[in-house]
Amino acid sequence: MNSPALPVIRLKSDRVPGHPWVWSAQIVKPDDRLPPGSVVDVHDAKGRFVGRGFWNGHARVALRLLTTDPDVDIDDDWIAQRIARAVELRRELLRLDEVSDAWRVVHSEGDGLSGLVVDRYADHLVVEYFAAGMWRFRETIHAALQRHFPGASLYWFAEQHVQRQESFDVRSNDAPTAVDVHEHGLAFHAAPGLGHKTGFFADQRDNRRRFAELARGRRVLDLCCNAGGFAVHAMKAGAREATGVDADAAILEVARENARMNGVAATFEQGDVFEWLRAAIARGETWDAVVLDPPKLTRDRNQVVNALKKYFAMNRTALDVLAPGGILLTCSCTGLVGESDFLEMIRRVALNAGRDIQVLDVAGAGPDHPVASNVPENRYLKAVFCRVG
C-alpha cells in the first residue's frame, strides 16, 4: 500500500543540493503553514523529486534531507533501523565495548540522523536534540535506544538557543547521578547531563592515549585541562610529572579525583590560561610536552576571525613554555574553524615565534564520531600533534 502523499517543498534551483541542510533562502515559501519538523518531499524548480526530510519554516536550516530515495519512508521503522545501524557500527565493526564504556552512539548527519546526538556514559544515555523533526520522533528514539541498552537510564535535552531556532519545547527529565566511566583501562568521573561539566569528552579518547605515549619521561603541561584526562593518561603511561590548568574550580576537583582513582600524582591549578602562562614565563619554567585544548570559542560565523586570533594568542604564548624538541598537541573543537585555517594559524605562530614546528599528524574525534562525506562541518575537532624545535 502506498503511503499518503506528503507536503511538497520546492527549491528555487534545479540543481540537486550537495548537502543535507537546505537554507531558507534556497526554497520557495510554501502556501500552507506546516508544523516545525514535518516530514516533506522536496522537489527542484522543475518539479523533480530531490529527497525527503524534515521541514522547519522557522529555522535558518529550512530542510534537513534524510533520503534521496523516493521509495524510502521517513517513519518510526526508518528511525529505529538507523539507530540500529549506528549501534552496530560501534559494537560490531569498531568493537568499542572492548575499549570503553563511554562513546558516541549517534552522531547526527554522520549516522544519517540529522539533528540527533546520543552519548553513552556507562549505563546512562544522554540524548541531545538539535531539530524539531527528531524531537517529534522522541518516543521511537527512546524505545529503540532502550532495546539496544537494556536497563540504561535516558536523559534528554536541547539547548535553549536550539529550541528557539527550531521552535520546539523540550521538557528534560532529571539528570542521572554521577558515574565512573572507563577507557583504555583508566577510570574517569562523569556527570551526564551537566554540559561541559560532565568532566569527560569521549571524542578525545584516542588522542589522550596517543599523547600519553609521546609524553613518556617528559614534563607535561595540560592547558584548559577540564577533568585532567590528558594529564592522567600521561602520568599513567610514564610521564615524569604533569600539571593541569583550568579556570573552572569545580571541574578541577573532578580532575583531582580522577588522578586519585588512577593512582597518579598529577597537580591541578586554577587560573586564567594567559595569566598562568605569563607567570610561568616570568619564572623561567618550561615543559617538554604541552596540550592546549580550549573549549569552543564561537558558534557565530561572523566571529571566526576573532576565534582564530584567540587560538593564535594561546598557541603563541604556550610556545614560550615549551622546551626545544618538545611535543605540542593543540586542539580546536570550534566546528566553524576549518582544518586548513587552523593549520595556517599554526604556521603563523611558528613564524612569529621563530620556532620550527613539525606537524606529525592532524587527528580528530574518534571513529564513533563518523563524518558524512557531504557534511565536512561535522568534523569539528582538530587535534594537531607537533614537534617544536
N, C-alpha and C positions, 0 to 999 in steps of 0.2 A: 504494500500500500504506500502510495506517495505521501510524503509529509506535506502539511499545509504550506501554502506559499508564504514566503517571508517578505517583510517590507524590503523595498529596494532603495539603496543609496547610490546615486550616480556620481561618478568622478567628472571633473571638468576636462580631464585629458583622456586621450585614447591610448596612452602609454600605460603598460602594466606597472604598478608600483613595485619597486625593488626592495621594499621594506614593509614589515607588518604594521608599522604605525603610519596612518594617513592623517595629515593635519587638516584642521577645519577649513583652511584656505584652499584646500585641494578638492573639496567636494561641492556639489550643488545642494544648497539647503533644501531639505525635503519639505513638502507642503504640510505633511502631518507631523505633529509632535509625538515623538517616540520616547518612552521611558529610558533613562540612562541605563546602559547595559543590555539593551535589546539585541537579540541576535538578528542580523540582517544579511541580505545578499548585496554584493557590491558589483555594479556594472560600470564599464567605462563609458566615455562620451558617445560611443557608437552603440551602446546598449548590449555589449557583450559581457558575459559573466567573467568576473575577475576573481572573486573569492567570497568568503563567508566569515563573519566575525561579529565583534561587539561594536555597537553604535553608542556614542555619547555626544549629544549636541551641546552639552555644557562644557566639554573639555577641549583643550587645545589639540590633544590626540583624539580626533573625532571617531576614528575607526581603528580597531585592533584586528587585523586579519589573522584568522586562525587556520584556515584551509583554503586552498585554491581548487579543490576537488568538488565539483557540483554534486557528486553522489554521497558526500560525507555530511551528516547532520551534526550540528553542534548541540548535543543534548547530554543528559546525565551519563549515558553509556560512554560517550566520547570522552567526557571529563575523567571518568573512572579509568578508562583504558589508558589515557595519557599519564595519569598518576602511576598506574601500574608499570608503565614503560619507564618512567623516571626512577622508580624504586628498583626495578630490575637492573638498570644501568649501574646504580650504586652498589647493589648487593652481588649481582652475578658477574658483571664484567669488571668493575673496579674493586670488588671484594673489600669494601671499606670497613665492614664489620670486623675484619681481621686487624685493622689498624687503629680504629677509633670508634667511640660511640657518640661522636659529635660531628655531624656532617649535614650538608645541604641536601634536602630531599627533592625539592623542586626549585628550579632556577629560572622562573618566568619564561621569556622567549627561548632561552636555551633548551627548555624542555617542551616548547610548543604551547605553553600555558601563560600567555601574556597577561600580566597583572597579578600573578600569584608567586609568592616565595614561601617555602616551608623549610625550617631548620629543625634538626633533631639535636636535643641535649639529653643523652641517656634515655630515660623513659618519659621525656617531655617533648612535645612538638610545638613549635611556635609558628603560627600561620599568619603571614602578613599579606594584606590585600592592597593592591595598587589600582584596581579597576572595578567599576560598578558591576561590570558583567560577571567577573569572577565572584563577587560578593553575592550575586543572585543565585549562584550555584553552591553556596556555602554548605548546605546540608549534605549535598552529594560529596563535596570535597572532604568534609569532616568524617563522613561514614567510610569513604574509601581509605583515608589515612588510618583510621582505627582498625580496618581489616588488615592492613599491612604491618601495623604496630600494635598488636593486641595489648590492652592494658595501659597504653600510654595516655597521659593527660594531654589535652589540647588547650592552648592559649591562642586566641586570635585577636588581631588588632589592625588598624590602619592609621597612619599618622594624620594629624589634623589637617595639614595642608593638602594631603591626598584626598581626604573626604570632601574638602571644599572644592578642589579642582574637578573631582569626578562626580560630585553631587550625590553622595550616598552617606548614610549614617551607620556607623559600626558601634554596637554596644559590646565592648570587650568583657569577657568573663574574668574571674580572678586569676592573676598570675600564679604559677606554681611556686612552691618553695624552692630555695636554692638547692643545687645538686652538684655532685662531683662528676666530671667527665674525664675521659682518658684519650690520649693519643700517643702513639709510638712508645707505649709503656710508662708514660708520665701521667700524673693526675692534676686536674685543674678545677678550680671552683667556678661555677657558673650560676647566674640567677636569671633564668629565661623570662623574657617579657619586660625587662627593665632597660631596654635600649642599649646604649653603648656600655652601660654598667653591667651587662652580662659578664664582663670580665673575660670573655672568650670569643675570639673570632676564628671560626673554623677555616676561613679562606686562607689563612697564613700557615696552616698545618705543615705542609711540606717545606715551606720556606724557613720555618723555625728549625726544622731538623737539618736542613742544608747549611744554614748559617752556623748552627752549633758545630757541625763537622769542620767548617772552615775556622772556627774560633778556638779550637783545641790549643791549650797552652797560652792563650792570649788574654790580655786585659780587655774586658768587654764593657762598652757603654751602650745602654738601651734607652734611647731618647723617645719621648712620647710612649712610654713603655706599657701603658694601660695595666693589665694584670701581670706583667712581667714574663710573658710566655717566652720571648727570645732569651732573656737573661737566665731563666730557669733551665731551658733546654741547653744553653751554652755551658752552664755550670755542670749539668749532669753529664755532658759529653767531654768534660775535662778542661774547660776554660780556667785560667789562673784565678781570676776574680771577675765579678760582674756588678755593675751599678745601674740601676734603673731610675729614670727621672720622669715625673709626670706632674701636671698641675692639679690633678684630682686627688685629694687626700683620701677619700673613701675607697677609690679603686686601688690605691697603694696598700691599704690594709689587706685587700684580696691578694695582691701580689706577694706580700709578706707571708700570708697563709699558704700560698702556692709553693713558695720556697720551702717552708717548713714541711709541707706534705711530701715533698720530693727529696727531703734531706739534703738541701744545698744551702750555702751561706751567701746568697746574693744580698746586696744592700739596695734599699729603695729610698729615694729622697724626693720631697715635694718641691716644686718650683716651676716658674716660667722657663721654658727651654732656653730662650735667648739670654735671660738674666743668669741662669745657672751656667751656661756655657761661657759667658763673659767672665764670670767669677773664676771658672776653671782655667780659662786662658790667662787671666791675671796671675794665677798661682803657678803657671807653667806646667800644668798637668797634661798628659797625653794618654791616649788609649790606642791599642793596636787592632781593635775591631769595634766598629760603631754601627748601630742600627738606628735609622731615622724613619719612624712610621707614624706620621701625624694623622689626625682624624680628617675626614672630608672637609675641604676648605670652601667649597661653594656648590650650590645647586643651580646657580644663575649663569647662563651662557655669557651674559654681559660682564661677569666678574672673573672670567677665565684668565685674562691678562694679569689681574691683581693676584690671583691664586698662584700663577707661575712666578710672580715676583716674590711671594712669600716662600715658595719652595726654594727659589734661588737663595734667599737670605738665610734660610735654615741650613741648607746644604753648605753654603759658603762658610758659615760660622762653624759648622761641625768639622770641616776640614782642618780648622785651626787647632783641634784637639786630637786629630788622627795622625799617628806617627807614620813616617815614611815606610812604605811596604805594607801599610795597614789595609784591612778589609772594611769596605763600606757597603752596607745594604741600605739603599734609600728607596722608600716606597711612596706611592700615591694611590689613595682609594677614591680620588675625585674622578668620577667617570667622564666628566666633561673635558678633562685634561687628557689629550691623546698621548699615546706612547711616543710618537715622534717629537711632540712638543716637550715631553718630559725629558727625553734623551738630549734634545737641544739645550734644555736648561742645564743639564749636567755638563755638556760641552762648554757652556759659557762659564760655569762655576770653575771648571779646570783652568780655563784661560785666565780668569780673573785672579785665581789663587796662585797661578804659576806652578801647578802640580800636574803630573801625568796621571790620568785616570784611565785604567783599562777596564772596559765593560766585559765581564766574564759571562754574564747571562742576563737576559731580560725574562723574568718569570712573571707569573700572575697567580690568580686563585687556583686552588686545586681542581682536579677534573670533576669533582662534584658540583662545580660551577661552570657547566658547559656553555659555550658561546655559539649561537646560531650564526652561520656564515654571513647572513644578511643583516645581522644586528651587532656590529662591532662595538656599539656602546655598552653592551653587556660585559665586555672585557674591561671592567672598571679598575681592577687592581694591577698596578705596575710595581714589580719588585726587582730592582736593578742591583745585581751583585757586581761589585767593583774591587779592583786592587788599586791603591793610590800610592804613587811614587813620591 
